[in-house]
Amino acid sequence: MGDEAPTSIAEPEVDFVGIQHSERFQNLKKRHRSFVFPVLTLALLWYFAYVLLAGYAPDFMATPVFGAVNVGLLIGLGQVATTFIVTMVYVWYANKKLDPIAEEIRDDATKGEVR
């Protein structure tokens, strides 16, 4: 119950530039980009196809499939499904391929090591 200052544990300096230039970090970036860019490209193409069809092929989009459900509605629902599917696949990919490397880099950084 004195006027003692709280003790603190000194955290090691982190060499962010060294980490950024390390082979493991470059590999992490390459893995991330090799997944994100192709998936992003496909998702954008799929989205623009939907927008273009809606704008330039309204008769096709209005084609009945069953009951009051038409092609446009199915493609629109496919857009929503695509969002969830891409998210689930990315989470799986990140958990399996990206997070282990990121954890190693983070652990080494907190120890003051750069490999």
Backbone as XML, in Angstrom:
<?xml version="1.0"?>
<chain id="A" units="angstrom">
  <residue number="1" name="MET">
    <atom name="N" x="0.813" y="-1.184" z="0.000"/>
    <atom name="CA" x="0.000" y="0.000" z="0.000"/>
    <atom name="C" x="0.853" y="1.243" z="0.000"/>
  </residue>
  <residue number="2" name="GLY">
    <atom name="N" x="2.005" y="1.123" z="-0.561"/>
    <atom name="CA" x="2.896" y="2.273" z="-0.625"/>
    <atom name="C" x="2.730" y="3.009" z="-1.929"/>
  </residue>
  <residue number="3" name="ASP">
    <atom name="N" x="3.648" y="3.898" z="-2.154"/>
    <atom name="CA" x="3.639" y="4.685" z="-3.389"/>
    <atom name="C" x="4.547" y="4.041" z="-4.426"/>
  </residue>
  <residue number="4" name="GLU">
    <atom name="N" x="4.489" y="2.740" z="-4.484"/>
    <atom name="CA" x="5.366" y="2.018" z="-5.396"/>
    <atom name="C" x="4.855" y="2.156" z="-6.828"/>
  </residue>
  <residue number="5" name="ALA">
    <atom name="N" x="5.782" y="2.379" z="-7.729"/>
    <atom name="CA" x="5.430" y="2.454" z="-9.149"/>
    <atom name="C" x="5.192" y="1.045" z="-9.665"/>
  </residue>
  <residue number="6" name="PRO">
    <atom name="N" x="4.225" y="0.881" z="-10.533"/>
    <atom name="CA" x="3.985" y="-0.459" z="-11.087"/>
    <atom name="C" x="5.194" y="-0.904" z="-11.900"/>
  </residue>
  <residue number="7" name="THR">
    <atom name="N" x="5.468" y="-2.173" z="-11.789"/>
    <atom name="CA" x="6.584" y="-2.709" z="-12.557"/>
    <atom name="C" x="6.117" y="-2.972" z="-13.974"/>
  </residue>
  <residue number="8" name="SER">
    <atom name="N" x="7.000" y="-2.744" z="-14.904"/>
    <atom name="CA" x="6.654" y="-3.015" z="-16.298"/>
    <atom name="C" x="7.735" y="-3.878" z="-16.912"/>
  </residue>
  <residue number="9" name="ILE">
    <atom name="N" x="7.300" y="-4.674" z="-17.815"/>
    <atom name="CA" x="8.227" y="-5.547" z="-18.540"/>
    <atom name="C" x="8.574" y="-4.841" z="-19.837"/>
  </residue>
  <residue number="10" name="ALA">
    <atom name="N" x="9.841" y="-4.676" z="-20.085"/>
    <atom name="CA" x="10.269" y="-3.995" z="-21.311"/>
    <atom name="C" x="9.991" y="-4.896" z="-22.503"/>
  </residue>
  <residue number="11" name="GLU">
    <atom name="N" x="9.313" y="-4.338" z="-23.482"/>
    <atom name="CA" x="9.042" y="-5.082" z="-24.697"/>
    <atom name="C" x="10.194" y="-4.866" z="-25.667"/>
  </residue>
  <residue number="12" name="PRO">
    <atom name="N" x="10.574" y="-5.909" z="-26.391"/>
    <atom name="CA" x="11.688" y="-5.757" z="-27.329"/>
    <atom name="C" x="11.318" y="-4.833" z="-28.484"/>
  </residue>
  <residue number="13" name="GLU">
    <atom name="N" x="12.302" y="-4.171" z="-29.012"/>
    <atom name="CA" x="12.103" y="-3.355" z="-30.206"/>
    <atom name="C" x="11.798" y="-4.297" z="-31.364"/>
  </residue>
  <residue number="14" name="VAL">
    <atom name="N" x="10.860" y="-3.922" z="-32.187"/>
    <atom name="CA" x="10.489" y="-4.753" z="-33.328"/>
    <atom name="C" x="11.052" y="-4.115" z="-34.594"/>
  </residue>
  <residue number="15" name="ASP">
    <atom name="N" x="11.784" y="-4.901" z="-35.355"/>
    <atom name="CA" x="12.392" y="-4.431" z="-36.604"/>
    <atom name="C" x="11.390" y="-4.658" z="-37.743"/>
  </residue>
  <residue number="16" name="PHE">
    <atom name="N" x="10.452" y="-3.712" z="-37.886"/>
    <atom name="CA" x="9.409" y="-3.873" z="-38.889"/>
    <atom name="C" x="9.963" y="-3.889" z="-40.308"/>
  </residue>
  <residue number="17" name="VAL">
    <atom name="N" x="10.960" y="-3.080" z="-40.569"/>
    <atom name="CA" x="11.553" y="-3.054" z="-41.907"/>
    <atom name="C" x="12.244" y="-4.379" z="-42.191"/>
  </residue>
  <residue number="18" name="GLY">
    <atom name="N" x="12.940" y="-4.901" z="-41.201"/>
    <atom name="CA" x="13.591" y="-6.204" z="-41.368"/>
    <atom name="C" x="12.586" y="-7.306" z="-41.617"/>
  </residue>
  <residue number="19" name="ILE">
    <atom name="N" x="11.476" y="-7.261" z="-40.883"/>
    <atom name="CA" x="10.421" y="-8.261" z="-41.065"/>
    <atom name="C" x="9.837" y="-8.147" z="-42.472"/>
  </residue>
  <residue number="20" name="GLN">
    <atom name="N" x="9.588" y="-6.911" z="-42.887"/>
    <atom name="CA" x="9.001" y="-6.684" z="-44.204"/>
    <atom name="C" x="9.886" y="-7.227" z="-45.320"/>
  </residue>
  <residue number="21" name="HIS">
    <atom name="N" x="11.189" y="-7.183" z="-45.136"/>
    <atom name="CA" x="12.115" y="-7.650" z="-46.169"/>
    <atom name="C" x="12.495" y="-9.121" z="-45.999"/>
  </residue>
  <residue number="22" name="SER">
    <atom name="N" x="12.004" y="-9.758" z="-44.940"/>
    <atom name="CA" x="12.376" y="-11.154" z="-44.696"/>
    <atom name="C" x="11.725" y="-12.072" z="-45.731"/>
  </residue>
  <residue number="23" name="GLU">
    <atom name="N" x="12.343" y="-13.211" z="-45.932"/>
    <atom name="CA" x="11.841" y="-14.183" z="-46.912"/>
    <atom name="C" x="10.466" y="-14.720" z="-46.508"/>
  </residue>
  <residue number="24" name="ARG">
    <atom name="N" x="10.269" y="-14.954" z="-45.209"/>
    <atom name="CA" x="8.981" y="-15.487" z="-44.761"/>
    <atom name="C" x="7.844" y="-14.491" z="-44.994"/>
  </residue>
  <residue number="25" name="PHE">
    <atom name="N" x="8.101" y="-13.211" z="-44.733"/>
    <atom name="CA" x="7.065" y="-12.205" z="-44.952"/>
    <atom name="C" x="6.758" y="-12.071" z="-46.437"/>
  </residue>
  <residue number="26" name="GLN">
    <atom name="N" x="7.791" y="-12.109" z="-47.265"/>
    <atom name="CA" x="7.578" y="-12.045" z="-48.712"/>
    <atom name="C" x="6.774" y="-13.255" z="-49.188"/>
  </residue>
  <residue number="27" name="ASN">
    <atom name="N" x="7.044" y="-14.414" z="-48.623"/>
    <atom name="CA" x="6.283" y="-15.622" z="-48.954"/>
    <atom name="C" x="4.826" y="-15.467" z="-48.515"/>
  </residue>
  <residue number="28" name="LEU">
    <atom name="N" x="4.609" y="-14.887" z="-47.338"/>
    <atom name="CA" x="3.253" y="-14.646" z="-46.851"/>
    <atom name="C" x="2.497" y="-13.722" z="-47.798"/>
  </residue>
  <residue number="29" name="LYS">
    <atom name="N" x="3.141" y="-12.642" z="-48.221"/>
    <atom name="CA" x="2.501" y="-11.720" z="-49.160"/>
    <atom name="C" x="2.190" y="-12.407" z="-50.487"/>
  </residue>
  <residue number="30" name="LYS">
    <atom name="N" x="3.125" y="-13.227" z="-50.961"/>
    <atom name="CA" x="2.919" y="-13.928" z="-52.233"/>
    <atom name="C" x="1.739" y="-14.894" z="-52.139"/>
  </residue>
  <residue number="31" name="ARG">
    <atom name="N" x="1.645" y="-15.636" z="-51.037"/>
    <atom name="CA" x="0.524" y="-16.564" z="-50.858"/>
    <atom name="C" x="-0.801" y="-15.817" z="-50.791"/>
  </residue>
  <residue number="32" name="HIS">
    <atom name="N" x="-0.807" y="-14.705" z="-50.069"/>
    <atom name="CA" x="-2.026" y="-13.913" z="-49.935"/>
    <atom name="C" x="-2.470" y="-13.396" z="-51.297"/>
  </residue>
  <residue number="33" name="ARG">
    <atom name="N" x="-1.546" y="-12.808" z="-52.022"/>
    <atom name="CA" x="-1.882" y="-12.246" z="-53.336"/>
    <atom name="C" x="-2.270" y="-13.317" z="-54.341"/>
  </residue>
  <residue number="34" name="SER">
    <atom name="N" x="-1.629" y="-14.484" z="-54.267"/>
    <atom name="CA" x="-1.942" y="-15.547" z="-55.229"/>
    <atom name="C" x="-3.352" y="-16.088" z="-55.017"/>
  </residue>
  <residue number="35" name="PHE">
    <atom name="N" x="-3.920" y="-15.871" z="-53.848"/>
    <atom name="CA" x="-5.313" y="-16.250" z="-53.618"/>
    <atom name="C" x="-6.252" y="-15.091" z="-53.928"/>
  </residue>
  <residue number="36" name="VAL">
    <atom name="N" x="-5.942" y="-13.921" z="-53.387"/>
    <atom name="CA" x="-6.869" y="-12.795" z="-53.451"/>
    <atom name="C" x="-7.076" y="-12.280" z="-54.872"/>
  </residue>
  <residue number="37" name="PHE">
    <atom name="N" x="-6.022" y="-12.079" z="-55.627"/>
    <atom name="CA" x="-6.181" y="-11.468" z="-56.946"/>
    <atom name="C" x="-6.998" y="-12.324" z="-57.915"/>
  </residue>
  <residue number="38" name="PRO">
    <atom name="N" x="-6.755" y="-13.630" z="-58.030"/>
    <atom name="CA" x="-7.617" y="-14.426" z="-58.928"/>
    <atom name="C" x="-9.075" y="-14.477" z="-58.468"/>
  </residue>
  <residue number="39" name="VAL">
    <atom name="N" x="-9.293" y="-14.632" z="-57.165"/>
    <atom name="CA" x="-10.665" y="-14.699" z="-56.663"/>
    <atom name="C" x="-11.366" y="-13.361" z="-56.852"/>
  </residue>
  <residue number="40" name="LEU">
    <atom name="N" x="-10.664" y="-12.275" z="-56.589"/>
    <atom name="CA" x="-11.237" y="-10.943" z="-56.791"/>
    <atom name="C" x="-11.591" y="-10.729" z="-58.264"/>
  </residue>
  <residue number="41" name="THR">
    <atom name="N" x="-10.708" y="-11.130" z="-59.152"/>
    <atom name="CA" x="-10.963" y="-10.983" z="-60.585"/>
    <atom name="C" x="-12.213" y="-11.757" z="-61.002"/>
  </residue>
  <residue number="42" name="LEU">
    <atom name="N" x="-12.305" y="-13.008" z="-60.569"/>
    <atom name="CA" x="-13.484" y="-13.818" z="-60.916"/>
    <atom name="C" x="-14.764" y="-13.227" z="-60.333"/>
  </residue>
  <residue number="43" name="ALA">
    <atom name="N" x="-14.712" y="-12.780" z="-59.086"/>
    <atom name="CA" x="-15.908" y="-12.212" z="-58.457"/>
    <atom name="C" x="-16.342" y="-10.929" z="-59.160"/>
  </residue>
  <residue number="44" name="LEU">
    <atom name="N" x="-15.388" y="-10.087" z="-59.546"/>
    <atom name="CA" x="-15.745" y="-8.855" z="-60.255"/>
    <atom name="C" x="-16.305" y="-9.145" z="-61.644"/>
  </residue>
  <residue number="45" name="LEU">
    <atom name="N" x="-15.722" y="-10.108" z="-62.345"/>
    <atom name="CA" x="-16.255" y="-10.492" z="-63.658"/>
    <atom name="C" x="-17.687" y="-11.016" z="-63.530"/>
  </residue>
  <residue number="46" name="TRP">
    <atom name="N" x="-17.921" y="-11.837" z="-62.529"/>
    <atom name="CA" x="-19.246" y="-12.384" z="-62.268"/>
    <atom name="C" x="-20.228" y="-11.252" z="-61.962"/>
  </residue>
  <residue number="47" name="TYR">
    <atom name="N" x="-19.802" y="-10.287" z="-61.156"/>
    <atom name="CA" x="-20.665" y="-9.157" z="-60.804"/>
    <atom name="C" x="-20.960" y="-8.292" z="-62.030"/>
  </residue>
  <residue number="48" name="PHE">
    <atom name="N" x="-19.917" y="-7.953" z="-62.800"/>
    <atom name="CA" x="-20.133" y="-7.112" z="-63.983"/>
    <atom name="C" x="-20.979" y="-7.822" z="-65.030"/>
  </residue>
  <residue number="49" name="ALA">
    <atom name="N" x="-20.848" y="-9.131" z="-65.138"/>
    <atom name="CA" x="-21.710" y="-9.887" z="-66.054"/>
    <atom name="C" x="-23.169" y="-9.727" z="-65.638"/>
  </residue>
  <residue number="50" name="TYR">
    <atom name="N" x="-23.431" y="-9.798" z="-64.340"/>
    <atom name="CA" x="-24.799" y="-9.617" z="-63.834"/>
    <atom name="C" x="-25.313" y="-8.219" z="-64.152"/>
  </residue>
  <residue number="51" name="VAL">
    <atom name="N" x="-24.500" y="-7.197" z="-63.905"/>
    <atom name="CA" x="-24.918" y="-5.812" z="-64.163"/>
    <atom name="C" x="-25.155" y="-5.603" z="-65.661"/>
  </residue>
  <residue number="52" name="LEU">
    <atom name="N" x="-24.249" y="-6.116" z="-66.493"/>
    <atom name="CA" x="-24.401" y="-5.943" z="-67.937"/>
    <atom name="C" x="-25.632" y="-6.683" z="-68.461"/>
  </residue>
  <residue number="53" name="LEU">
    <atom name="N" x="-25.854" y="-7.885" z="-67.957"/>
    <atom name="CA" x="-27.055" y="-8.623" z="-68.364"/>
    <atom name="C" x="-28.318" y="-7.873" z="-67.942"/>
  </residue>
  <residue number="54" name="ALA">
    <atom name="N" x="-28.312" y="-7.330" z="-66.748"/>
    <atom name="CA" x="-29.482" y="-6.586" z="-66.270"/>
    <atom name="C" x="-29.727" y="-5.345" z="-67.123"/>
  </residue>
  <residue number="55" name="GLY">
    <atom name="N" x="-28.644" y="-4.716" z="-67.570"/>
    <atom name="CA" x="-28.800" y="-3.493" z="-68.354"/>
    <atom name="C" x="-29.065" y="-3.720" z="-69.827"/>
  </residue>
  <residue number="56" name="TYR">
    <atom name="N" x="-28.428" y="-4.751" z="-70.398"/>
    <atom name="CA" x="-28.497" y="-4.933" z="-71.848"/>
    <atom name="C" x="-29.272" y="-6.166" z="-72.305"/>
  </residue>
  <residue number="57" name="ALA">
    <atom name="N" x="-29.662" y="-7.017" z="-71.389"/>
    <atom name="CA" x="-30.439" y="-8.209" z="-71.770"/>
    <atom name="C" x="-31.610" y="-8.404" z="-70.809"/>
  </residue>
  <residue number="58" name="PRO">
    <atom name="N" x="-32.454" y="-7.393" z="-70.689"/>
    <atom name="CA" x="-33.565" y="-7.510" z="-69.730"/>
    <atom name="C" x="-34.536" y="-8.635" z="-70.087"/>
  </residue>
  <residue number="59" name="ASP">
    <atom name="N" x="-34.686" y="-8.917" z="-71.367"/>
    <atom name="CA" x="-35.587" y="-10.011" z="-71.759"/>
    <atom name="C" x="-35.052" y="-11.350" z="-71.271"/>
  </residue>
  <residue number="60" name="PHE">
    <atom name="N" x="-33.740" y="-11.535" z="-71.387"/>
    <atom name="CA" x="-33.121" y="-12.766" z="-70.887"/>
    <atom name="C" x="-33.281" y="-12.866" z="-69.369"/>
  </residue>
  <residue number="61" name="MET">
    <atom name="N" x="-33.034" y="-11.760" z="-68.679"/>
    <atom name="CA" x="-33.128" y="-11.764" z="-67.216"/>
    <atom name="C" x="-34.565" y="-12.015" z="-66.752"/>
  </residue>
  <residue number="62" name="ALA">
    <atom name="N" x="-35.542" y="-11.634" z="-67.581"/>
    <atom name="CA" x="-36.945" y="-11.818" z="-67.218"/>
    <atom name="C" x="-37.481" y="-13.199" z="-67.594"/>
  </residue>
  <residue number="63" name="THR">
    <atom name="N" x="-36.622" y="-14.044" z="-68.177"/>
    <atom name="CA" x="-37.051" y="-15.381" z="-68.570"/>
    <atom name="C" x="-37.498" y="-16.171" z="-67.342"/>
  </residue>
  <residue number="64" name="PRO">
    <atom name="N" x="-38.745" y="-16.654" z="-67.347"/>
    <atom name="CA" x="-39.224" y="-17.417" z="-66.187"/>
    <atom name="C" x="-38.513" y="-18.768" z="-66.081"/>
  </residue>
  <residue number="65" name="VAL">
    <atom name="N" x="-38.202" y="-19.153" z="-64.858"/>
    <atom name="CA" x="-37.588" y="-20.456" z="-64.608"/>
    <atom name="C" x="-38.637" y="-21.387" z="-64.010"/>
  </residue>
  <residue number="66" name="PHE">
    <atom name="N" x="-39.286" y="-20.940" z="-62.951"/>
    <atom name="CA" x="-40.427" y="-21.645" z="-62.372"/>
    <atom name="C" x="-41.220" y="-20.650" z="-61.526"/>
  </residue>
  <residue number="67" name="GLY">
    <atom name="N" x="-42.510" y="-20.697" z="-61.659"/>
    <atom name="CA" x="-43.365" y="-19.775" z="-60.918"/>
    <atom name="C" x="-43.002" y="-18.327" z="-61.222"/>
  </residue>
  <residue number="68" name="ALA">
    <atom name="N" x="-42.854" y="-17.539" z="-60.169"/>
    <atom name="CA" x="-42.490" y="-16.127" z="-60.314"/>
    <atom name="C" x="-40.978" y="-15.920" z="-60.303"/>
  </residue>
  <residue number="69" name="VAL">
    <atom name="N" x="-40.211" y="-16.993" z="-60.293"/>
    <atom name="CA" x="-38.751" y="-16.916" z="-60.252"/>
    <atom name="C" x="-38.211" y="-16.842" z="-61.673"/>
  </residue>
  <residue number="70" name="ASN">
    <atom name="N" x="-37.384" y="-15.820" z="-61.924"/>
    <atom name="CA" x="-36.802" y="-15.679" z="-63.260"/>
    <atom name="C" x="-35.277" y="-15.772" z="-63.189"/>
  </residue>
  <residue number="71" name="VAL">
    <atom name="N" x="-34.650" y="-15.731" z="-64.341"/>
    <atom name="CA" x="-33.192" y="-15.865" z="-64.433"/>
    <atom name="C" x="-32.500" y="-14.755" z="-63.637"/>
  </residue>
  <residue number="72" name="GLY">
    <atom name="N" x="-32.985" y="-13.522" z="-63.741"/>
    <atom name="CA" x="-32.378" y="-12.400" z="-63.025"/>
    <atom name="C" x="-32.367" y="-12.603" z="-61.528"/>
  </residue>
  <residue number="73" name="LEU">
    <atom name="N" x="-33.468" y="-13.121" z="-61.001"/>
    <atom name="CA" x="-33.542" y="-13.382" z="-59.570"/>
    <atom name="C" x="-32.544" y="-14.465" z="-59.159"/>
  </residue>
  <residue number="74" name="LEU">
    <atom name="N" x="-32.441" y="-15.511" z="-59.946"/>
    <atom name="CA" x="-31.492" y="-16.585" z="-59.627"/>
    <atom name="C" x="-30.047" y="-16.091" z="-59.681"/>
  </residue>
  <residue number="75" name="ILE">
    <atom name="N" x="-29.733" y="-15.291" z="-60.696"/>
    <atom name="CA" x="-28.368" y="-14.756" z="-60.787"/>
    <atom name="C" x="-28.108" y="-13.796" z="-59.625"/>
  </residue>
  <residue number="76" name="GLY">
    <atom name="N" x="-29.098" y="-12.992" z="-59.258"/>
    <atom name="CA" x="-28.948" y="-12.092" z="-58.114"/>
    <atom name="C" x="-28.703" y="-12.850" z="-56.819"/>
  </residue>
  <residue number="77" name="LEU">
    <atom name="N" x="-29.455" y="-13.918" z="-56.609"/>
    <atom name="CA" x="-29.226" y="-14.760" z="-55.432"/>
    <atom name="C" x="-27.856" y="-15.437" z="-55.510"/>
  </residue>
  <residue number="78" name="GLY">
    <atom name="N" x="-27.443" y="-15.758" z="-56.728"/>
    <atom name="CA" x="-26.093" y="-16.307" z="-56.919"/>
    <atom name="C" x="-25.011" y="-15.319" z="-56.503"/>
  </residue>
  <residue number="79" name="GLN">
    <atom name="N" x="-25.267" y="-14.029" z="-56.705"/>
    <atom name="CA" x="-24.316" y="-13.001" z="-56.261"/>
    <atom name="C" x="-24.172" y="-13.025" z="-54.738"/>
  </residue>
  <residue number="80" name="VAL">
    <atom name="N" x="-25.286" y="-13.127" z="-54.054"/>
    <atom name="CA" x="-25.257" y="-13.180" z="-52.584"/>
    <atom name="C" x="-24.535" y="-14.446" z="-52.130"/>
  </residue>
  <residue number="81" name="ALA">
    <atom name="N" x="-24.862" y="-15.563" z="-52.750"/>
    <atom name="CA" x="-24.210" y="-16.827" z="-52.395"/>
    <atom name="C" x="-22.710" y="-16.749" z="-52.644"/>
  </residue>
  <residue number="82" name="THR">
    <atom name="N" x="-22.320" y="-16.106" z="-53.745"/>
    <atom name="CA" x="-20.897" y="-15.961" z="-54.065"/>
    <atom name="C" x="-20.161" y="-15.236" z="-52.952"/>
  </residue>
  <residue number="83" name="THR">
    <atom name="N" x="-20.774" y="-14.205" z="-52.402"/>
    <atom name="CA" x="-20.144" y="-13.453" z="-51.313"/>
    <atom name="C" x="-19.851" y="-14.359" z="-50.124"/>
  </residue>
  <residue number="84" name="PHE">
    <atom name="N" x="-20.835" y="-15.157" z="-49.739"/>
    <atom name="CA" x="-20.642" y="-16.051" z="-48.598"/>
    <atom name="C" x="-19.620" y="-17.146" z="-48.907"/>
  </residue>
  <residue number="85" name="ILE">
    <atom name="N" x="-19.677" y="-17.689" z="-50.105"/>
    <atom name="CA" x="-18.746" y="-18.756" z="-50.484"/>
    <atom name="C" x="-17.315" y="-18.238" z="-50.506"/>
  </residue>
  <residue number="86" name="VAL">
    <atom name="N" x="-17.103" y="-17.083" z="-51.123"/>
    <atom name="CA" x="-15.754" y="-16.512" z="-51.177"/>
    <atom name="C" x="-15.238" y="-16.239" z="-49.768"/>
  </residue>
  <residue number="87" name="THR">
    <atom name="N" x="-16.100" y="-15.726" z="-48.908"/>
    <atom name="CA" x="-15.694" y="-15.456" z="-47.526"/>
    <atom name="C" x="-15.297" y="-16.739" z="-46.807"/>
  </residue>
  <residue number="88" name="MET">
    <atom name="N" x="-16.102" y="-17.772" z="-46.932"/>
    <atom name="CA" x="-15.795" y="-19.041" z="-46.259"/>
    <atom name="C" x="-14.501" y="-19.662" z="-46.791"/>
  </residue>
  <residue number="89" name="VAL">
    <atom name="N" x="-14.316" y="-19.616" z="-48.098"/>
    <atom name="CA" x="-13.105" y="-20.188" z="-48.686"/>
    <atom name="C" x="-11.877" y="-19.387" z="-48.260"/>
  </residue>
  <residue number="90" name="TYR">
    <atom name="N" x="-12.000" y="-18.053" z="-48.209"/>
    <atom name="CA" x="-10.862" y="-17.238" z="-47.773"/>
    <atom name="C" x="-10.516" y="-17.517" z="-46.310"/>
  </residue>
  <residue number="91" name="VAL">
    <atom name="N" x="-11.511" y="-17.634" z="-45.462"/>
    <atom name="CA" x="-11.240" y="-17.926" z="-44.049"/>
    <atom name="C" x="-10.531" y="-19.267" z="-43.923"/>
  </residue>
  <residue number="92" name="TRP">
    <atom name="N" x="-10.992" y="-20.272" z="-44.656"/>
    <atom name="CA" x="-10.330" y="-21.578" z="-44.632"/>
    <atom name="C" x="-8.891" y="-21.441" z="-45.111"/>
  </residue>
  <residue number="93" name="TYR">
    <atom name="N" x="-8.690" y="-20.752" z="-46.240"/>
    <atom name="CA" x="-7.351" y="-20.577" z="-46.802"/>
    <atom name="C" x="-6.442" y="-19.838" z="-45.821"/>
  </residue>
  <residue number="94" name="ALA">
    <atom name="N" x="-6.934" y="-18.764" z="-45.237"/>
    <atom name="CA" x="-6.133" y="-17.989" z="-44.296"/>
    <atom name="C" x="-5.762" y="-18.831" z="-43.075"/>
  </residue>
  <residue number="95" name="ASN">
    <atom name="N" x="-6.711" y="-19.588" z="-42.554"/>
    <atom name="CA" x="-6.427" y="-20.427" z="-41.384"/>
    <atom name="C" x="-5.365" y="-21.480" z="-41.672"/>
  </residue>
  <residue number="96" name="LYS">
    <atom name="N" x="-5.416" y="-22.052" z="-42.870"/>
    <atom name="CA" x="-4.493" y="-23.143" z="-43.212"/>
    <atom name="C" x="-3.151" y="-22.662" z="-43.765"/>
  </residue>
  <residue number="97" name="LYS">
    <atom name="N" x="-3.171" y="-21.616" z="-44.589"/>
    <atom name="CA" x="-1.973" y="-21.235" z="-45.342"/>
    <atom name="C" x="-1.318" y="-19.940" z="-44.888"/>
  </residue>
  <residue number="98" name="LEU">
    <atom name="N" x="-2.089" y="-19.007" z="-44.352"/>
    <atom name="CA" x="-1.527" y="-17.698" z="-44.014"/>
    <atom name="C" x="-1.258" y="-17.532" z="-42.526"/>
  </residue>
  <residue number="99" name="ASP">
    <atom name="N" x="-2.202" y="-17.908" z="-41.702"/>
    <atom name="CA" x="-2.072" y="-17.680" z="-40.269"/>
    <atom name="C" x="-0.864" y="-18.364" z="-39.629"/>
  </residue>
  <residue number="100" name="PRO">
    <atom name="N" x="-0.542" y="-19.614" z="-39.993"/>
    <atom name="CA" x="0.646" y="-20.221" z="-39.376"/>
    <atom name="C" x="1.926" y="-19.418" z="-39.641"/>
  </residue>
  <residue number="101" name="ILE">
    <atom name="N" x="2.080" y="-18.932" z="-40.850"/>
    <atom name="CA" x="3.272" y="-18.127" z="-41.177"/>
    <atom name="C" x="3.236" y="-16.805" z="-40.424"/>
  </residue>
  <residue number="102" name="ALA">
    <atom name="N" x="2.065" y="-16.174" z="-40.392"/>
    <atom name="CA" x="1.931" y="-14.896" z="-39.677"/>
    <atom name="C" x="2.224" y="-15.070" z="-38.190"/>
  </residue>
  <residue number="103" name="GLU">
    <atom name="N" x="1.786" y="-16.172" z="-37.605"/>
    <atom name="CA" x="2.055" y="-16.427" z="-36.191"/>
    <atom name="C" x="3.547" y="-16.621" z="-35.934"/>
  </residue>
  <residue number="104" name="GLU">
    <atom name="N" x="4.227" y="-17.328" z="-36.827"/>
    <atom name="CA" x="5.678" y="-17.494" z="-36.681"/>
    <atom name="C" x="6.388" y="-16.145" z="-36.741"/>
  </residue>
  <residue number="105" name="ILE">
    <atom name="N" x="5.996" y="-15.337" z="-37.697"/>
    <atom name="CA" x="6.612" y="-14.011" z="-37.839"/>
    <atom name="C" x="6.337" y="-13.181" z="-36.585"/>
  </residue>
  <residue number="106" name="ARG">
    <atom name="N" x="5.106" y="-13.205" z="-36.101"/>
    <atom name="CA" x="4.742" y="-12.442" z="-34.907"/>
    <atom name="C" x="5.506" y="-12.951" z="-33.674"/>
  </residue>
  <residue number="107" name="ASP">
    <atom name="N" x="5.599" y="-14.277" z="-33.516"/>
    <atom name="CA" x="6.333" y="-14.835" z="-32.371"/>
    <atom name="C" x="7.797" y="-14.415" z="-32.401"/>
  </residue>
  <residue number="108" name="ASP">
    <atom name="N" x="8.404" y="-14.507" z="-33.581"/>
    <atom name="CA" x="9.808" y="-14.105" z="-33.693"/>
    <atom name="C" x="9.972" y="-12.607" z="-33.439"/>
  </residue>
  <residue number="109" name="ALA">
    <atom name="N" x="9.018" y="-11.814" z="-33.884"/>
    <atom name="CA" x="9.103" y="-10.375" z="-33.681"/>
    <atom name="C" x="9.031" y="-10.021" z="-32.201"/>
  </residue>
  <residue number="110" name="THR">
    <atom name="N" x="8.186" y="-10.725" z="-31.451"/>
    <atom name="CA" x="8.079" y="-10.418" z="-30.030"/>
    <atom name="C" x="9.315" y="-10.888" z="-29.256"/>
  </residue>
  <residue number="111" name="LYS">
    <atom name="N" x="10.066" y="-11.827" z="-29.840"/>
    <atom name="CA" x="11.320" y="-12.270" z="-29.231"/>
    <atom name="C" x="12.490" y="-11.403" z="-29.687"/>
  </residue>
  <residue number="112" name="GLY">
    <atom name="N" x="12.223" y="-10.513" z="-30.630"/>
    <atom name="CA" x="13.291" y="-9.665" z="-31.144"/>
    <atom name="C" x="14.110" y="-10.326" z="-32.227"/>
  </residue>
  <residue number="113" name="GLU">
    <atom name="N" x="13.568" y="-11.360" z="-32.853"/>
    <atom name="CA" x="14.272" y="-12.078" z="-33.915"/>
    <atom name="C" x="13.662" y="-11.745" z="-35.270"/>
  </residue>
  <residue number="114" name="VAL">
    <atom name="N" x="14.513" y="-11.712" z="-36.280"/>
    <atom name="CA" x="14.047" y="-11.580" z="-37.668"/>
    <atom name="C" x="14.793" y="-12.629" z="-38.461"/>
  </residue>
  <residue number="115" name="ARG">
    <atom name="N" x="14.016" y="-13.502" z="-39.119"/>
    <atom name="CA" x="14.661" y="-14.537" z="-39.942"/>
    <atom name="C" x="14.400" y="-14.280" z="-41.392"/>
  </residue>
</chain>
